[in-house]
């Protein structure tokens, strides 16, 4: 009875404390999501106004369209190029920076610097490097008598170039998270492994990598979401081209939005479902293989 009375007494206060968060969630998350899903049921007139109810037909049309399938394919390749590469390089750089060497703090600062770099700044830096006519890379190639390259305008290399920009920007986050985790691993584990005759490579894979499990799980999910939502670097470097070879799904949504809000809304809802499903699958599948420690 005392517990029931306490619950009734504290419920109004709890409701008052939770209400602001629920209002923010409703206004900025739930309402836009419901509104976007609702717009997907309507065809739009040339002025962007909802003109005719078509129900699920528009969802079916978008799902079966060549442009949507191309965007999903390009986005999937982009994610596969960026997420594993960012993780591997982040862990390797963290392992190097975790060594007790003179001046290592300078390298830690350099490795972590990209975490403070915006997408626009990172993209402009790589544009200065890779720009076909005046880029630093082509100027260097010309100075040594080699033919210039046009990686941003070549359908076979444009996505790789954009992926490199994304990996470079992701390295700061991957490095900071993993180097902080490495510094929390007890030294006694390494000392025991050294006594047992394990070399540095063996200690890395037998101790360091398993102990980084929670952080790698976190980074995998976050970097996957970030890659699926990438837009700025594509817009600055390639504008979705050439020949739609870098037309990821978010760029496709932004392109459709001014003239076809219905189809853009369908793509946005599908992106939400894809990212949500992948996040749940990654968490449930990887969490079983992660060592969380004590």
BELMO-V449988 format. One record per pair of residues at least 4 apart in sequence whose ideal C-beta (glycine too) atoms are under 8 Angstrom apart, sorted by the first residue. I is the first residue (numbers start at 0). J is the second residue. If there is no record, write none. Layout:
# BELMO-V449988
i | j
I | J
I | J
This chain:
# BELMO-V449988
i | j
0 | 4
1 | 5
2 | 6
3 | 7
4 | 8
5 | 9
6 | 10
9 | 13
10 | 14
11 | 15
12 | 16
13 | 17
14 | 18
17 | 21
18 | 22
19 | 23
20 | 24
21 | 25
22 | 26
23 | 27
24 | 28
24 | 29
25 | 29
25 | 30
26 | 30
27 | 31
28 | 32
29 | 33
30 | 34
31 | 35
32 | 36
32 | 268
32 | 271
33 | 37
34 | 38
35 | 39
35 | 264
35 | 267
35 | 268
36 | 40
36 | 264
36 | 268
37 | 41
37 | 264
38 | 49
38 | 260
38 | 261
38 | 264
39 | 57
39 | 58
39 | 261
39 | 262
39 | 264
39 | 265
39 | 268
40 | 52
40 | 53
40 | 54
40 | 55
40 | 57
40 | 261
41 | 49
41 | 50
41 | 51
41 | 52
41 | 53
41 | 57
41 | 261
42 | 49
42 | 50
42 | 51
42 | 53
42 | 57
42 | 261
43 | 47
43 | 48
43 | 49
43 | 50
43 | 258
43 | 259
43 | 260
43 | 261
44 | 48
44 | 50
45 | 258
47 | 257
47 | 258
47 | 260
49 | 261
53 | 57
53 | 261
55 | 59
56 | 60
57 | 61
57 | 261
57 | 262
57 | 265
58 | 62
58 | 265
58 | 268
58 | 269
59 | 63
60 | 64
60 | 262
61 | 67
61 | 262
61 | 265
61 | 266
61 | 269
62 | 67
62 | 269
63 | 67
63 | 68
64 | 68
65 | 69
66 | 70
66 | 243
66 | 246
66 | 251
67 | 71
67 | 248
67 | 251
67 | 266
67 | 269
68 | 72
69 | 73
69 | 243
69 | 246
70 | 74
70 | 243
70 | 246
70 | 247
70 | 248
70 | 250
70 | 251
70 | 266
71 | 75
71 | 248
71 | 273
72 | 76
73 | 77
73 | 158
73 | 243
73 | 244
73 | 245
73 | 246
73 | 247
73 | 248
74 | 78
74 | 226
74 | 227
74 | 247
74 | 248
75 | 79
76 | 80
76 | 158
77 | 81
77 | 158
77 | 161
77 | 162
77 | 165
77 | 226
77 | 229
77 | 245
77 | 247
78 | 82
78 | 223
78 | 226
78 | 227
79 | 83
80 | 84
80 | 158
80 | 159
80 | 162
80 | 166
81 | 85
81 | 162
81 | 165
81 | 166
81 | 169
81 | 222
81 | 226
82 | 86
82 | 219
82 | 222
82 | 223
82 | 226
83 | 87
84 | 88
84 | 162
84 | 166
85 | 89
85 | 165
85 | 166
85 | 169
85 | 170
85 | 173
85 | 218
85 | 222
86 | 90
86 | 173
86 | 215
86 | 218
86 | 219
86 | 222
87 | 91
88 | 92
88 | 166
88 | 170
88 | 173
89 | 93
89 | 169
89 | 170
89 | 172
89 | 173
89 | 174
89 | 176
89 | 177
89 | 218
90 | 94
90 | 173
90 | 177
90 | 208
90 | 211
90 | 215
91 | 95
92 | 96
92 | 110
92 | 170
92 | 174
92 | 178
93 | 97
93 | 110
93 | 173
93 | 174
93 | 177
93 | 178
93 | 181
94 | 98
94 | 181
94 | 203
94 | 207
95 | 106
96 | 103
96 | 106
96 | 107
96 | 110
96 | 174
96 | 178
97 | 178
97 | 181
97 | 182
98 | 103
99 | 103
102 | 106
103 | 107
104 | 108
105 | 109
106 | 110
107 | 111
107 | 178
108 | 112
110 | 170
110 | 171
110 | 174
110 | 178
111 | 171
111 | 174
111 | 175
111 | 178
112 | 116
112 | 171
113 | 121
113 | 167
113 | 168
113 | 169
113 | 170
113 | 171
114 | 171
114 | 172
114 | 174
114 | 175
115 | 171
116 | 120
116 | 121
116 | 168
116 | 171
117 | 121
118 | 122
118 | 168
118 | 231
118 | 232
119 | 123
119 | 231
119 | 235
120 | 124
121 | 125
121 | 164
121 | 167
121 | 168
121 | 232
122 | 126
122 | 164
122 | 231
122 | 232
122 | 235
122 | 236
123 | 127
123 | 235
124 | 128
125 | 129
125 | 160
125 | 163
125 | 164
125 | 167
125 | 232
125 | 236
126 | 130
126 | 134
126 | 151
126 | 235
126 | 236
127 | 134
127 | 135
128 | 134
128 | 135
128 | 136
129 | 134
129 | 136
129 | 150
129 | 151
129 | 160
129 | 236
130 | 134
130 | 137
130 | 151
131 | 137
131 | 147
131 | 148
131 | 149
131 | 151
131 | 152
132 | 137
133 | 137
133 | 138
134 | 138
135 | 139
136 | 140
136 | 148
137 | 141
137 | 147
137 | 148
138 | 142
139 | 143
140 | 145
140 | 146
140 | 147
140 | 148
141 | 145
141 | 147
148 | 156
149 | 153
150 | 156
150 | 157
150 | 159
150 | 160
151 | 156
151 | 157
151 | 160
151 | 236
151 | 237
152 | 157
152 | 240
152 | 241
153 | 157
153 | 241
154 | 241
154 | 242
154 | 244
155 | 244
156 | 160
157 | 161
157 | 236
157 | 237
157 | 240
157 | 241
157 | 244
157 | 245
158 | 162
158 | 244
158 | 245
159 | 163
160 | 164
160 | 236
160 | 237
161 | 165
161 | 232
161 | 233
161 | 236
161 | 237
161 | 245
162 | 166
163 | 167
164 | 168
164 | 232
164 | 236
165 | 169
165 | 226
165 | 229
165 | 232
166 | 170
168 | 232
169 | 173
169 | 222
169 | 225
170 | 174
171 | 175
172 | 176
172 | 218
172 | 221
172 | 222
173 | 177
173 | 218
173 | 222
174 | 178
175 | 179
176 | 180
176 | 214
176 | 217
176 | 218
177 | 181
177 | 211
177 | 214
177 | 215
177 | 218
178 | 182
179 | 183
180 | 184
180 | 210
180 | 211
180 | 213
180 | 214
181 | 207
181 | 211
184 | 188
184 | 189
184 | 206
184 | 207
184 | 210
186 | 190
187 | 191
188 | 192
188 | 206
188 | 210
189 | 193
189 | 202
189 | 206
190 | 194
191 | 195
192 | 197
192 | 201
192 | 202
192 | 205
192 | 206
193 | 197
193 | 202
197 | 201
197 | 202
197 | 205
198 | 202
199 | 203
200 | 204
201 | 205
202 | 206
202 | 207
203 | 207
203 | 208
204 | 208
205 | 209
206 | 210
207 | 211
208 | 212
208 | 215
209 | 290
210 | 290
210 | 292
211 | 215
212 | 216
212 | 288
212 | 289
212 | 290
212 | 291
213 | 217
213 | 289
213 | 291
213 | 292
214 | 218
215 | 219
215 | 285
215 | 289
216 | 220
216 | 281
216 | 282
216 | 285
216 | 286
216 | 289
217 | 221
218 | 222
219 | 223
219 | 281
219 | 285
220 | 224
220 | 278
220 | 281
220 | 282
221 | 225
222 | 226
223 | 227
223 | 274
223 | 277
223 | 278
223 | 281
224 | 228
224 | 274
224 | 278
225 | 229
227 | 248
227 | 249
227 | 270
227 | 273
227 | 274
227 | 277
228 | 249
228 | 274
229 | 233
229 | 247
229 | 249
230 | 234
230 | 247
230 | 249
230 | 250
230 | 253
231 | 235
232 | 236
233 | 237
233 | 238
233 | 239
233 | 245
233 | 246
233 | 247
233 | 249
233 | 250
234 | 238
234 | 239
234 | 250
234 | 253
236 | 245
237 | 241
237 | 244
237 | 245
239 | 243
239 | 245
239 | 246
239 | 247
239 | 250
239 | 251
239 | 254
240 | 244
240 | 245
240 | 246
245 | 250
246 | 250
246 | 251
246 | 254
247 | 251
248 | 252
248 | 266
248 | 270
249 | 253
249 | 270
250 | 254
251 | 255
251 | 266
252 | 256
252 | 263
252 | 266
252 | 267
252 | 270
253 | 263
255 | 259
255 | 260
255 | 262
255 | 263
255 | 266
256 | 260
256 | 263
259 | 263
260 | 264
261 | 265
262 | 266
263 | 267
264 | 268
265 | 269
266 | 270
267 | 271
268 | 272
269 | 273
270 | 274
271 | 275
272 | 276
273 | 277
274 | 278
275 | 279
276 | 280
277 | 281
278 | 282
279 | 283
280 | 284
281 | 285
282 | 286
283 | 287
284 | 288
285 | 289
